[in-house]
Amino acid sequence: MGSASSSYRVIHLDVDGRIQKVVFSRFCSPCDIKELFCTALGVPRLPYRVVPMTGGQLADKEELFQNVLTQVAEQFSRAFKINELKTEVTNRLAMLEKRVELEGMKVVEIDKCRKDIKKLREEMASRNNSNFLEDTKKLTPRRDVPSYPKYMLSEQTIDALKKPAFDVWLWEANELCIHDNYKNNPFHNFRHCFCVTQMMYSMICLCSLQEKFTQVEILILMTAAVCHDLDHPGFNNTYQVNAKTELAVRYNDISPLENHHCAVAFQIFSQPDCNIFSNFDPEAFKLIRQGTITLILATDMARHGEILDSFKQKVDKLTTQMKSTSPV
């Protein structure tokens, strides 16, 4: 059955009990429509008869067709999860709107902060009557910082340095034993030994430790400073242990470098020409040896936390004792 309107032609086809709706332009003639159907179906162009349908039949067919379309829409909705997709799109749009709103609030806050900073600058500048906030003007310190010369040398030292025959490596034979046992490493070399020893001497003098420690204890401090990195190979304890070097195997992975420094130091002191402790009795030498070994082993940074905690506990204990014994 066919129907026509001002803009298109509609033809309803009954195919195996199912109504199919086909829409054509109003400019298509019946012959054109017939030609199209024959071409689409691949059938010869034989005469066909169009059976008109009554109004009631057309209404029933239209209702049936609408039911078919509804079922098809439901199947598409279930297949493509249109409702879930719609919900997800709605949620994402809400998130985007919220984000845009937050970004807009940030812009407003930033602009407000800029205005507040500008206002604060103007108030500070007006109070101080100066443009001290300008980038080109430097701030001056409120206290006088004393300037110290890079080196403080005595006149005798300056005169000695001016002499052409001055030799910085003018050592005694027994002193070269220590120097020659420091390798030419980038850091753990004889210069490092000298710096540590000089620092130890400075701390002894500045803290007046010679008034609190015995001469033997001062000797132990200086000896440990001179010998604390003897024959350093240039690689730390972690490397020694991981590489299973001779030192790590010899000292069972326990501070291999520090143990080696101690061993080399007392090997040097065992030589008659280098034994600076030859005039000490055996008990005094034992005390010196134990103290030197303790100090050099303490230079292992793996034990730094342990030693520092022990030191703090002793300081707290000493402070408590001093408070309890001091008169009120």
Secondary structure, 3 states (H helix, E strand, C coil): CEEECCCEEEEEEEECCEEEEEEEECCCCHHHHHHHHHHHHCCCCCCCCCCCCCHHHHHHHHHHHHHHHHHHHHHHHHHHCHHHHHHHHHHHHHHHHHHHHHHHHHHHHHHHHHHHHHHHHHHHHHHHCCCCCCCCCCCCCCCCCCCCCCCCCCHHHHHHHHCCCCCCCCCCCCCHHHHHCCCCCCCCCHHHHHHHHHHHHHHHHHCCHHHCCCHHHHHHHHHHHHHCCCCCCCCCHHHHHHCCCHHHHHCCCCCHHHHHHHHHHHHHHCCHHHCCCCCCCHHHHHHHHHHHHHHHHCCCHHHHHHHHHHHHHHHHHHHHHHHHHCCC
